[in-house]
Amino acid sequence: MRSGKKTVAQKIVYGAMDVLAEKNPGVNTLDILQRSVDNAKPRIETKARRVGGATYQVPMEIPADRQTALAMRWLTTFADARKGVPMREALAAELMDAFMGQGSAIRKRDDVHKMAQANKAFAHFRW
């Protein structure tokens, strides 16, 4: 939702659900939405911590509400980045990609996990 435009956001989401229902008859679209968000959730991320004069990227676990918020933000951002396609169809395509375990949101999650893995040596700075 941008600038408080709730009805526009609702139309886009429900339109995407309709597109998913047309392309996948007999499948519950709410299950697709739920699994898409679950697949896109990051489990761990890095946060900058300043220790002494240096700044370290410290891997930290993410609370459940932030995981969901990041996953939904990534799904909508990458759907919006698909140019030349109506937003409801782009969102449906991004949800389907995330459901299948591929797509931009999944790649973003993997990049966040790789960054945390690469900075595992600084985990002792967590407090």
Secondary structure, DSSP 8 states (H G I E B T S, - for coil): --TT-HHHHHHHHHHHHHHHHHHSTTS-HHHHHHHHHHHH--SEEEEEEEETTEEEEEEEE--HHHHHHHHHHHHHHHHHT-TTS-HHHHHHHHHHHHHHT-SHHHHHHHHHHHHHHHTGGGGGG--
